[in-house]
Amino acid sequence: MFKEILENEGIKVELRSTEMAYMDNVYFGAGGMVDIYVDEEHFDEAKTIIEDLKRSENNNGEG
């Protein structure tokens, strides 16, 4: 989901699976835990997009 959304915004994304789970990982269902890598020039934009999506999902789950 995040990969497609970021790529639709023109941000090149690389997903790398990880063996060790830690706070900054994103869970991709049956695919397991992955790290999301973007070019440094797009980092702030990608981070904002992901945070907005997470916030939106949390708000939709309430009430």
Contacts in CASP RR format, 6 or more apart in sequence:
PFRMAT RR
TARGET T0000
AUTHOR 0000-0000-0000
METHOD contacts of the structure
MODEL  1
MFKEILENEGIKVELRSTEMAYMDNVYFGAGGMVDIYVDEEHFDEAKTII
EDLKRSENNNGEG
1 28 0 8 1.000
1 53 0 8 1.000
2 13 0 8 1.000
2 26 0 8 1.000
2 36 0 8 1.000
2 50 0 8 1.000
2 53 0 8 1.000
3 13 0 8 1.000
3 15 0 8 1.000
3 36 0 8 1.000
5 49 0 8 1.000
5 53 0 8 1.000
6 13 0 8 1.000
6 36 0 8 1.000
6 38 0 8 1.000
6 46 0 8 1.000
6 49 0 8 1.000
6 50 0 8 1.000
7 13 0 8 1.000
9 45 0 8 1.000
9 49 0 8 1.000
10 42 0 8 1.000
11 38 0 8 1.000
11 39 0 8 1.000
11 42 0 8 1.000
11 45 0 8 1.000
11 46 0 8 1.000
11 49 0 8 1.000
12 38 0 8 1.000
12 39 0 8 1.000
12 42 0 8 1.000
13 36 0 8 1.000
13 37 0 8 1.000
13 38 0 8 1.000
13 46 0 8 1.000
14 36 0 8 1.000
14 37 0 8 1.000
14 38 0 8 1.000
15 28 0 8 1.000
15 34 0 8 1.000
15 35 0 8 1.000
15 36 0 8 1.000
15 37 0 8 1.000
16 34 0 8 1.000
16 35 0 8 1.000
16 37 0 8 1.000
17 31 0 8 1.000
17 32 0 8 1.000
17 33 0 8 1.000
17 34 0 8 1.000
18 25 0 8 1.000
18 33 0 8 1.000
18 34 0 8 1.000
18 35 0 8 1.000
21 33 0 8 1.000
24 35 0 8 1.000
25 33 0 8 1.000
25 34 0 8 1.000
25 35 0 8 1.000
26 33 0 8 1.000
26 34 0 8 1.000
26 35 0 8 1.000
26 36 0 8 1.000
26 50 0 8 1.000
27 33 0 8 1.000
28 34 0 8 1.000
36 46 0 8 1.000
36 50 0 8 1.000
38 46 0 8 1.000
END
